Amino acid sequence: MDGGIWLSRSNRTIWLPVEGSAVEGVLQEEIPAPLPYPGRTLPPLAQREQELVGRPGRPDRAADFDDRAEYLRNDYAYVSKLPAGTEGMRRRARS
C-alpha cells in the first residue's frame, strides 16, 4: 500500500513592519499543486491538498503569539471576531 507520500509546496508572502515586532506582521500563503514523491504516484490523500491549489488564503497575522492583554489587541485577527452591533459589544463588555 502507498504510504501517502507526496511533495507539498507553498508560496508565502510576508510583510513585516519597519519598526516594531513580528506580531504586527501579515502573512499570506498560496498552495501550488502537490507533486508526486520521486518514484511514486500521487496518492488519493493528496486530493484534499489539490482542492486548495491556486486559492490564496486571506492575510493573517505572521506571529501566533502576543504578550499584550486581550483588550489591548488591535490586530485584524482579533478585531474581526468582535461583535459588530451595539448590543453585542455591550454584552461582551459586561461579561
Secondary structure, DSSP 8 states (H G I E B T S, - for coil): -----EE---EEEEE--SSS-GGG-EEEEEB---EE-TTS---TTHHHHHTTBT-----EES-S---S-GGG--SHHHHTTS--SHHHHHHHHH-
